[in-house]
Amino acid sequence: MSQALYRKWRPGTWDEVIGQEHIIQTLKNAIRSEKVGHAYLFAGPRGTGKTTTARLLAKAVNCLDESPTNHPCNQCANCQSIQDGRFLDLIEIDAASNTSVDDIRDLRDKINFSPGQGKYKVYIIDEVHMLSTAAFNALLKTLEEPPAHAIFILATTEIHKIPATVLSRCQRHEFRRIPVKEIASYLKDMCALEKFTITDDALLSIARHSTGCMRDAISLLDQLTSSGLEIDLANVHAVLGTATNQMVIDLMSAIRMKAMGSGLTSLHQAMDAGSDPRQLSRQIVDYFRNLLLMKMGNADQIDETPEIIQQMQVDCDGFEMSELVHCLKLFNEAANGQSTSWQPGLALELAFSQTLLTNPSAPILTLTPARQPVKAAQPVQKTEQPSTPKPTVEAAPPVKQQVVESTPVPVELPQNSIELPPPMDEGHLTLSMILEQWRQVRATVKKVRPATEALLNSCKPMSLKKGMLTLGFASEVVRSKMDLPENLDLTRQAIAHLFNQDLQIRCVVMKEMQNIENSQQTNEESMLNTVLNLGGKLVNSDTVSDQTD
């Protein structure tokens, strides 16, 4: 059975460790000065060299070479024994499988035995954050005052889960993600020695996909080389399920030009070609992140080819800073929320649509009405007809609403853009007329702010009384979004433009409105029945007379 590349190429000396110079230099100095600590904590992302460095430290403290400067020498019996996994005084414990307090007590009982082969017993506890609270407590005293021949090296990817009492007893070293260029350079040297044929673009793509994890990069390279053929960028995209750079660039252009049709086409073409929606989301996030870096004057931190950087400059000039931040948040949420969706590409499509519907940096556009709006319509005076009087009842609680009393900002609309109804006299506007022309109201609003028109598409005009138009919504979420001054003002202006009348607008949830009306009707009927049961009599006047026995 062949050996995996990441095991075959595991560093055997300090100089072979990539991207962690700040830690390696500290440990080498401790070895040379013979000031090795009794407890270390190695923290950082997976695949960045924590366990490898721990084994190198175990080698170095047990190396038999006379000069500490040469530790580890990789030539002596102890170094060779550790390299082959036969060294009895190197104990590696997987905390994920040995989480209980009994496991730690067993370790504590055996630690007092002297080393059998080397100078030190080295305990490497991997994924130490998986230990239970009781296990951590059992380990504390041993960590603080271990035997002179014992060294503890704790490794974790989640340092925030380590108790402060443990942190205070260890020398802490933070491992960093390895830069893309260093990973690509290391892989290139490896391919030369292994006689793999691979293009530079493919190496860069593998390095970017590994997100700073050398082990992931080597494992992916191992997978790609199993075919025995030349590895190019197309092979990498096929294995990773990623999209080509051109597809991402086309999508960026669609967002920049506000072209929804071509943008969705690019998305679907990428997914039809085998791109994984989550990977595609991450690619878009990386692209927007690079645009943001470029916008902030940090283009030197972008690891891309000159051609891609040139295209990024074009896209960067087409976005405002606030737009880049907004789009970056949307696609980052899509990348994190793909697993919860029953439709794989839905989160990505929603993120793309939201980038077109909302523009946080754009100023609020204004309309100059074709006819100046007049004051709010006054109710038409009608002759009172005799009717059955109703008892006075206590008013129901008001529906949650917001009425904008401010003067609408003038809005500018292209002349003859839609067919306008003929001018009407003040006070003659009715709810049925608004319903008939509601599509034109939305069309007028859409020319200024499509997001407001989308909200109006989700509501229904319910009543028009005393110059107040009530809009009903199915949910509180949509109602609250519409109930913002800029949306209400724009709707008022569109109505004034079309009907020559200025109306106040309130937004309600239809269920609440219906419940209140039903409650009012029930209360009125109940009070009327009570009056009649007590001997009251209804007359065609404003009073109710009582007849008593």
N, C-alpha and C positions, 0 to 999 in steps of 0.2 A: 504494500500500500504506500502510495507516494505521500510525502509530508506536505502539509499546507504551507503556502509561501510565507504567511505571517509568522509561522513557527520557525521556518527555515531561516528567515531573515531577522529574527529577534536579536537586538543588539547584544553583543558580548563584551563590549568595553564602553567606557564612559564616552569616548569620542563618537561612537556610533548612534548615540541617542540624539534624535532630531527635535529641534524646537524648544528644548527645555534647558538652555544654557545657564539660566539663573539658578536652577536647582542643582544641576550637575557640578557647577563650580563650587557651590557651598559644600556639597558632600565631599568632593575631592579635597578641599581644604581641611575638612574635619578629619579625613583619613590621614593626610600627611602630618597634621599636628597631633594625631592620636587623641582627638577630643570628640569622639563619637558619642552621641546622646543615647539614652536608654529607651526612648520612645519617640517615634516619628509618626506624623499623620500626613499621608499623601492624598490630596483632594484634587479633583478635576474631572473633565468629561471622559467618557469611555475612549479607549484606544489611543490615549496620549502618552502612555509609557509609565504608568504608576507601578504596576506589578513588575515590569522589566527593571525599573530603577531599584525597586526593593530587592530583587534578586542580585543585582549588581552590587548593592550595598552589603548584602550577606556574603557575597564572594570576596569583596574587598576587606571586610573585617576578619575573615578567616583565611586570607591568602598567606602562603608560606614564604613568599619572596622577602628577602632581607630588607629591601628598600620600600618604605611605605608609598613612595612616589609611584611605584609600578603596580600598586594594588588596584584592581585585580590583574594578575599577570596572565591568566588563562593557560598557564603551563604546569603549575604545581598540581599535586594530587587533589587538594581540596577544591581548587577551581574546576578541575576536570570533573570531579564528583558532583559538584553543584550543577555544572553544565549538562551533565547526563541525568540529573534528577535522582542521584544515589546518595546524596549527603544527608546523614541521619539527623544532623543538628539544625537543618533548615525545615521548619514545620509550617506548612501552608494550610490555613483554615478558611473554609468558605463559610462566612457568617450567615449567608442566606440559608444554609442547610443545618447550621449549628447555632440556633438562636437562643436556646434555653439557658437558664442559669446553671443547670447541671453540667452542660458542656464547658462552661467557663470554670466551674469549680474543679472539673477534672483536669483542665489545663493548669490551673493554679496549683493543684496537688503535685503535678509532674514537673513543674518548672524548677523546683529546687535540685533536681538531679543534675549533676555536672555534665558538660558536653562530652560526647563519646569520641568525636573525630577532631573537631576544630576548637578554636579558642572561645567562641561564643555560640550560644543557642539563639537562633533568630526565628522569631514568630511573625509570620506575615498573615494578618487577618484581613481578607478581602471582603469588600462590601460590608464594612463594619457597621454601617448605619442600620443594618437589618437585625442587630442584636436587640433583645428585649430590654426593658428598663431594669429589671432585676439582674440581667446578665451584665449590663454596664456597671451597675453598682458593685457586683462581685469582682469586676475587673479593676475597679478604681485603685484599691490599695496596692495591688500588684504593679499597676502602671506607675504609681508614685514612687514605690520603693522596691523595684525588682532585684533579684539576685545580681551580683556583679557580672555573671556570665550570660545574662539574658538581655536581648534587645527586641523590642516590639516595633513592628511597622504596620500601621493601620492604613488601609486604602478604602476610599469611598468616592462615589460619584455624587453624593447628596450630603454635603457637609452641614447643611442647616439642620439635619436630623441628629447630629452628634451632640450629646449633652455638653454644656459648658464646663462641667467638672472634668470631663475627659479631655476637652480641648486644652484646658489649662495645664495638663500634665504631659503634653506632647509638643515636639517641635513641628510646626505646621508648614507645609510646602504646597503651594498652589500650582498645579499643572495647567498650562494654557493650551488652547487649540492651536494646531500647527498651521502656519500660513500656507495658502494655496501654492505659491511658488516653490516653497521648500518641499512640499509633498510631491509636486510634479517633477522637481529635480531629482529627488530620491528615487521615484519610480522610473525615471529615465535611466539612471545608473543601474538599477536593478534589471531593467529590460535588456540593457546592453550585455550584462553578465549572464543573464538567463537566455540570451539570444532570441528575445521576442521582437517581433516587428510591429511597431505601433507608431501612429502619427502624433505630432505634438498637440494638435487640437484634441485628440482623444485623451491624452494624458491630462490636459488642463480640465477637460470635462469630468474625468474621474476624480481629480483633486478637488474640484468645486463641490461635487456631489458628496464627498466624504465629510464635508463641513468640519474640517480640522482634525479628523480622526484618522490617524495613519493606518491603524489596523483595518478599518473599513475600506480604505483605498487599496491596500494590498489584497484584501479578500476579493474585491471587485475585479482587480486586475487578474487574479488567479482564475476567476470565473470566465473572464473574457478570453484568456489565453488557452482555455481547454479545447477550443475548436482547432487550434494549430494554424489558423489563417492570420493574415495581416489584420490588425485591429485599427479601424478608422472611426471617425465620429459617428457615422451611421450605425455601426455595431453597438457603440456605447448607448445611443438613443434607444435602440431596439431593446437592449437588456434592461436599461433603467426605466423605460416607459416615459422618457422625457421627450419634449418637443424640440424641434430644431430652433436655432437662434432666429431664423427668418420668420417662423410662426409667431414668436414672442414679439419681434419687431413689428410685424403686421398688426398684432393686437394693440401694441402701444400707439401705432399710428391711428388706429380706429378710435381709441380713447381720446387721443389728442384732437382729432378732427370731429369728434362727437358723431361717429358713423356707427350706429347700432347694428345695422344689417351686416356690414362687412366684418365687424368685430365678432359677432356671433358665428358667422361663417368660419372665421379663422379658428375660433374655439372648437367648433364641431369638427373641422378638418383635422385639428391636432388630436382630438380624442378618437376620431375614426381611424387615424393612422396608428393608434395603439398607445398614445400618451396617457399616463395615469393622471386623473384630475388633480390629485393632491400634489404630485410632482410638478405638474404644470403651474399650480398655484404658487409653489415655492420658487419656481423659475421667475414668475412675474414679480413676486416679492423681492427677489434678488435684483431684478432689473430696476424696479422702483427705488430700492435702497441705493443702488448705484447712481440713479438720477438725483436722489436727494444728496448724496455725498458730493456729486458734481455741482449741484446748486449751492452748496455751502462752501465751495472752494476746496474740496478735498479729493479732486480727481486722481491724485497720485496714489490713493488707497484702493483704486479699482483695478482688479486683476482681469483684464480683458484684452483682446487683440486690438490693434490700432483701428481696424475697420469698424469693430463694434463700438469702440469709444467715440469714433467720429459720428456714428449714428446716434449714440446716446446724447451727444452735444446738440444734435438737431431736436431730439425729443425733449431735452432739458429746457431748451429755449421756448418750447411750446406750452410749458406748465408753470404755474405759479407755485411758490413754496407750499402754501396751504393746500393746494390741489394734490401735490405729491404726498404730503402727510396723510391726507384724507384717503387717497387711493391705496397707499401702503397699508393703512389700517384695515380697509375693506378686504383686500386680498390676503392679508395675514389671518384675519378671522376665517376666511374661506379655507385657507390651508389647514387651520386647526379644527374646522368644523365639518370636514368631509366625511368623517367616519360616522357621524350621527344622522346623515341624510340617506333616505331610501333611494334617491336618485343620485348617482355618483357625481354628475357634473352640475347639480343644481346650485350648490354653494358658489361655484365659480361663475355660473351664469348670473346669479343674483348680484355678486360683487361687481361684475362688469356692468350690469344694468344700472346699479346705484352710482357708479362713477359718471354716468351720462345724465342721470336724473338730478343729481345734486352737484352744485358748483359753489363751494364755500367762499371762493374769492371773488366771484362775480358781483358787481354792484346791482342793486335793485333797479330794474329798468322801469321807465315811466311812459305813460300814454298821454297824448294830447287829444281830448275828446273831440269828436266831430261836431258835437253841439254841447254847449256849456250845460252842466247838470244844474238842475234847480233844487230848491230846498226839499227836504223830505215831504212826501205827500201827506196831506192832512186827511183824516177820515171823512168820507162823504156823509153829510148830514141827511138823515132819512126821517120821514114822519113816523112817529112811534105808533104802532098798531096795538090794539088791545090783545093781550096774550095772557096765558095762564101764568100767574106770578110764581116765583120760586122762592122758597125760604132762603134767608141769608145764611151762608155757611162759612166756616173758617177756611181761608185760602190754604191750598196745599203748599208744601215747601217748593221753592223755585227750583227749576231744573238748572244744573250746573252749566253756566254759560259765561260768555265774555262779549260785551257789546262795545264796539269801538266807536267812540264819540268824536275822534279826531277827524279833521278834514282830510279827505282822501288825497294822496299825492297824485298829481296829473300823470296819466300814462299815455305814451305815444303809440298809435296804431297806424299802420299803412292804410291810406285811403283806398276804398273799394276792395279791401281784402276779403270781405265777406258780404253777403247780401243783408242789408239792414232793414228792419221793419220801418214802416212810415212813422213819423213823429206822432206822439199822442199827447192829449191834454193832461195837465197835472191832476192827479187823483184818480185817473181811470185805469191804472195798472191793476191787474188781478193775478191771482195765483195761477189760473189756467193759462194766461198769456205768458207767464214766466216759464211754465212747464213746456209750452209749445216751442219757445225759443231757447230752452236750456242748452241745447246742443250748440247754438251759436254763442251763448255765454261762455261755454267751455272752450270753444274754438278761439274766442277773443283772448281768454286768459292764457291759453296754450302758447300763443305767439310771444308772450312775455316771460312766462315761467311754467314750463311743462310739469314740474312737480306739483304746483297748485292745481293744475287741470286734472292731474291724476287723483288728487283728493276729492275734487268736485265730482269726478266720475263715480266715487264711492258713496255719494250722499243723495238725498232726495229732498227737494223743496216741499215742506209740509204745510206751511201756512204763511199768509201775508196779512198782517193786522196792524193798523196805525203806523204804517211806514216801517214795520219790522218784518223782515223775511227770516223764517225759521228753517234751518237746514237740519235734516235728520241723518244720523250716522248709525251704522250697525254696531260699532264698538267704541269704547272710550279711547282706545289708542289712536284710531283714525281721527276721532273728534278733536282730541287734544292737539294733534299735528295741524289740523285745519284752523284751530282756534288761536292762531298767532296773528299779530297785527299786520304783518306783510301779506299774508294770505287773505285776510278779511278785506284789507284795503284794496287789493288788486281785484277781488270779486266785486266789490262795490263800484269800482271804477268801470269795470266791464258792463255791469248792469246799467249804470248811468249813461255809458256810451251808446248802448243799444236801445234803452227805453226812455232816455231823457228824464230819469228820476233817480234821486239819491235815496237809497234805502239803508237802514241799519240792518246788521246781520247777526244772528245768534246761532250757535251750534249746539245741538242736543243729541243725546243718545235716544234712538227711537223707542227702545223698550221702556226707558224711564219716562218718556213723554206719554206713552200709552198707559203705563201704570198710574201716572198722576191723573190723566183724564178719566180713567176707569174709577179711580178712588173718588174724584170729585162727583162723578155721576152717582156712585153708590151712596155717598154721604148725603147728596141732595134728595135722592129717593127715600133714604131712611128717615130724614127729618120730615119730609112731606108726609110719609105714612104715619109718623108719630103724631103730627098735628091733626090729621084726619081721625086717628084712633081716639084722640082726646076730645073729639066733638067739633073740631075746627071746620070751617066752611070756606071753600074757594069762591071768590067773586072776581068780577072783571075790574078790579081796582088794585091799588098798591097795598091794600091792607087785608088781613085775615081776621075775621071776626070769630069769636068763640061763642058757642051756644051751650049754656049750662042748664042742668035740670032745675 
